[in-house]
């Protein structure tokens, strides 16, 4: 068996940061993931009412902050008044700009940006993501990838930022292969859940494209994913994953 190389090994992607030790998608969570040695980080993006690209997973802030309301109905100034950390370590919400600045200082790490749909702004989310990438000089950076469950998002990003690789995430009830995206979206990979991959390992690396798997938090699943050639393993527990995979 050939020796594992940096280009062939399973890459550990910190899903929303180091969620074992910090609140999800806060700056301490992402900084900790990079300090631990994760190969990359993953964030979800939505638009505020004023068009700021925010790193918030849910359509509402109730679960992840001390406030309530829809992200799309709140301005950045309103979101910035909320605490997304803990009572003893309050944290502001992150903008995509904050993460792009962070990843720019780590030239050996990757960033996966998941566009969240549906939302009332439609195409404007992809337009703003492309605009922010252009501002930071990252429109042709191979370390940046856009991932999404939305077929339209994949097609929009191909048009707006053709040099940015795109990964189409596939829900468990959907076929792995989407001919519209494959032909028109020119995807760089497919994403599947760990449960779906366990049911049928052939879904990993479908049609010869590298596989992205979420959300791999169980140590047994981590070992299994690496053994089955998963290219990018998204996990909320990057420290555990690094230890399990001997890194």
C-alpha positions in Angstrom: 0.0 0.0 0.0 1.4 3.4 -0.9 2.4 5.7 1.9 -0.2 8.3 2.9 0.6 11.8 1.6 -0.7 15.2 2.6 -2.7 15.3 -0.6 -4.3 11.9 -0.2 -5.1 11.7 3.5 -8.5 12.5 4.9 -8.6 16.2 5.7 -10.2 17.3 9.0 -12.5 20.2 8.6 -13.8 21.9 11.8 -17.5 22.1 11.3 -18.5 25.5 12.7 -15.1 25.5 14.5 -13.9 23.7 17.6 -17.3 23.1 19.1 -15.9 20.7 21.7 -14.5 23.7 23.5 -16.2 26.9 22.3 -19.7 28.0 21.1 -20.2 27.3 17.5 -19.1 29.8 14.9 -17.5 32.2 17.3 -14.0 33.5 16.7 -12.5 31.5 19.6 -14.0 28.3 18.1 -12.3 28.9 14.7 -9.0 30.1 16.2 -8.9 27.0 18.4 -9.6 24.7 15.5 -6.7 26.1 13.5 -4.4 26.1 16.6 -5.2 22.4 17.2 -4.1 21.6 13.6 -7.4 21.1 11.7 -6.8 21.2 7.9 -9.7 23.6 7.4 -12.8 25.2 8.9 -16.4 25.3 7.7 -19.0 28.0 8.2 -22.6 28.7 7.2 -23.6 32.0 5.8 -26.8 34.1 5.7 -27.6 37.7 5.0 -28.6 40.3 7.5 -31.4 42.8 6.6 -28.7 45.3 5.5 -26.9 42.7 3.3 -24.0 41.8 5.6 -22.8 38.2 5.1 -23.1 36.6 8.6 -21.7 33.3 9.8 -24.9 32.0 11.5 -26.3 28.5 10.8 -30.0 28.8 11.8 -32.5 31.2 10.2 -33.2 32.5 13.7 -30.7 33.5 16.4 -32.6 32.0 19.4 -30.5 28.9 19.8 -27.1 30.4 19.3 -27.4 33.8 21.1 -29.1 35.5 23.9 -31.6 37.2 21.5 -34.4 36.1 19.3 -35.6 36.8 15.8 -34.8 36.1 12.2 -31.3 36.8 10.9 -32.7 38.2 7.7 -34.9 40.7 9.6 -32.1 42.1 11.7 -29.4 44.5 10.7 -25.8 43.9 11.4 -25.9 46.6 14.2 -28.8 44.7 15.8 -27.1 41.4 15.6 -23.9 42.9 16.9 -25.6 43.8 20.2 -26.3 40.1 20.9 -24.0 37.6 22.7 -23.1 34.5 20.7 -20.7 33.2 23.3 -21.3 32.4 26.9 -22.3 34.6 29.9 -18.7 34.6 31.1 -17.1 34.9 27.7 -19.5 37.0 25.5 -18.8 37.0 21.7 -20.1 39.0 18.9 -21.6 37.4 15.7 -19.0 36.8 13.0 -19.2 38.2 9.5 -17.8 36.3 6.6 -15.2 39.1 6.4 -13.9 38.1 9.8 -13.3 34.5 8.7 -11.7 35.6 5.4 -9.3 37.8 7.3 -8.5 34.8 9.6 -8.0 32.3 6.8 -5.8 34.8 4.9 -3.3 34.5 7.8 -3.2 30.7 7.5 -2.1 29.9 3.9 -2.0 26.2 4.5 -5.6 25.8 5.6 -8.9 25.5 3.8 -12.3 27.3 4.2 -15.6 25.8 3.3 -18.5 28.3 3.0 -22.0 26.8 3.1 -24.7 29.0 1.6 -27.9 28.5 3.4 -31.2 28.4 1.5 -34.1 29.1 1.1 -33.9 32.7 2.2 -35.8 35.8 1.0 -32.8 37.4 -0.5 -32.3 34.6 -3.1 -29.3 35.2 -5.5 -28.1 38.2 -3.4 -26.4 35.8 -1.0 -24.1 34.4 -3.7 -23.5 37.8 -5.1 -22.4 39.1 -1.7 -20.2 36.0 -1.0 -18.5 36.5 -4.4 -18.1 40.3 -3.6 -16.4 39.6 -0.3 -14.1 37.0 -1.8 -13.1 39.5 -4.5 -12.5 42.1 -1.9 -10.0 39.8 -0.1 -8.3 38.7 -3.3 -9.6 35.1 -2.8 -11.7 34.6 -5.9 -9.1 32.2 -7.4 -7.7 30.8 -4.2 -7.9 26.9 -4.3 -8.2 26.8 -0.5 -11.7 28.3 -0.7 -14.7 26.1 -1.5 -18.4 26.9 -1.6 -20.7 24.1 -0.5 -24.5 24.0 -0.6 -27.6 21.8 -0.6 -29.1 24.3 -3.1 -28.8 23.5 -6.8 -29.4 27.1 -7.7 -26.6 28.2 -5.3 -24.1 25.9 -7.0 -25.1 27.2 -10.5 -25.0 30.9 -9.3 -21.5 30.5 -7.9 -20.3 28.9 -11.1 -21.4 32.0 -12.9 -20.2 34.5 -10.3 -17.0 32.9 -9.2 -16.1 30.2 -11.7 -12.6 29.6 -10.2 -14.0 28.7 -6.7 -14.5 24.9 -6.4 -18.1 23.9 -5.6 -19.3 20.9 -3.6 -23.0 19.9 -3.9 -24.3 18.5 -0.6 -26.9 15.8 -1.1 -29.7 15.2 1.4 -30.3 11.6 2.4 -33.6 11.4 0.4 -32.0 12.7 -2.8 -30.0 10.8 -5.4 -26.3 11.4 -5.1 -25.9 12.4 -8.7 -27.6 15.5 -9.9 -27.2 15.8 -13.7 -28.1 19.4 -13.8 -25.4 20.4 -11.4 -22.8 18.0 -12.8 -23.2 19.3 -16.3 -24.0 23.0 -15.7 -22.4 23.5 -12.2 -19.2 21.7 -12.8 -18.9 20.5 -9.2 -15.6 19.6 -7.6 -17.1 17.0 -5.3 -20.3 15.6 -3.7 -21.2 15.8 0.0 -23.0 13.0 1.9 -23.9 12.4 5.5 -22.0 9.8 7.5 -25.2 7.8 7.9 -25.8 7.6 4.2 -22.2 6.7 3.4 -22.3 3.9 6.0 -25.3 2.5 4.2 -23.5 2.5 0.8 -19.8 3.3 0.8 -19.9 3.6 -3.0 -21.5 7.0 -2.5 -18.1 8.3 -1.3 -16.2 9.7 -4.3 -19.1 9.2 -6.6 -18.1 9.4 -10.3 -14.5 9.9 -9.3 -15.0 13.1 -7.5 -13.6 13.6 -4.0 -16.0 13.2 -1.1 -17.1 15.6 1.6 -18.8 14.0 4.6 -20.7 15.5 7.5 -21.0 15.5 10.5 -18.5 12.9 11.8 -18.3 13.2 15.5 -18.2 9.6 16.7 -14.6 8.2 16.9 -15.6 4.9 15.2 -17.1 6.9 12.3 -13.9 9.0 12.1 -11.8 5.8 11.7 -14.3 4.4 9.2 -14.3 7.6 7.1 -10.5 7.7 6.8 -10.4 4.1 5.9 -12.9 4.6 3.1 -11.1 7.4 1.4 -13.2 10.4 2.5 -11.4 13.5 1.3 -12.9 16.0 3.7 -14.4 15.0 7.0 -16.5 17.7 8.7 -16.6 17.3 12.4 -17.6 19.3 15.5 -14.8 17.6 17.3 -11.6 18.5 15.5 -9.3 17.8 18.5 -10.8 14.3 18.9 -10.5 13.7 15.1 -6.8 14.7 15.1 -6.2 12.3 18.0 -8.1 9.4 16.5 -6.4 9.7 13.1 -3.0 9.9 14.8 -2.3 13.5 13.9 
